[in-house]
Amino acid sequence: MAKNSDKLSDSVVVIGLGRFGGAVAQSLTQLGHDVLAIDQDERLVQEWSSRLAHVVQANTTSVEVLTQLSCRQFPHAVVAIGSDIEASVLTVLALADLGVPDIWAKAVSARHGRILERTGAHHVVYPEASMGERVAHLVTGKMIDFIEFDDGYAIAKTRAPREIAGKTLAESALRSHHGVTIVGVKRPRTDFTYARPETMVEPGDILIVAGPTRLVETFAGRT
């Protein structure tokens, strides 16, 4: 696998095969990417060897070990080590020393995340915090789905507020009144419709709403 540079052009090394790392490695494989999965735990390596094509048991805190595994040839790396913060940080540092151009790392706290950024991680993710925030937005039933991006921008799927039912999007003027944009409208038993000024909103419609997170939250709360 590591000898074919063309094959590695969009390949990913995933380090840490716990719940998060295993899910990332499996999803990447299903999407057609070549994945090298690494974990120090022999039990996890054996567990995932039947589901992933390339699984290796190794201590990834060592630059020498990562070099032997040809990790410098991978354009992307995901460090999914969560419970051992020292191993997480040292692994990111080793990958950075190898010159891996795109390093993603899982953090379990804000302090852990800051350390990862300073040691070479290009992207830090907080899976538990992100999922907790997403569930908080969904649990009240105001939103059906919610995605927030790093720059304070969000996209949500929510039910149409009663105040705009029976009006076109132009008549509702949601951008000027609420600071959000309707991307699309989904009516029961009909196809998804991309939003246009003349699009009519009916009671029961599902709206795809985009805009600054705070404004999207406020708008969804009007349903």
Buried (B, 14 or more C-beta within 10 A) or exposed (E): BBEEEEEBEBBBBBBBBBEBBBBBBBEBBEEEBBBBBBBBEEEBBEBBBEEBEBBBBBBBBEBEBBEEBBBBBBEBBBBBBBEEBEBBBBBBBBBBBBEBEBBBBBBBEEEBBEBBBEBBBBEBBBBBBEEEBBEEBBEEEBBBEBEBEEEEBBBBBBBBBEEBBEBBBEEBEBEEEBBBBBBBBBBEEEEEEEBEEEBBBEEEBBBBBBBBBEBBBBBBEBB
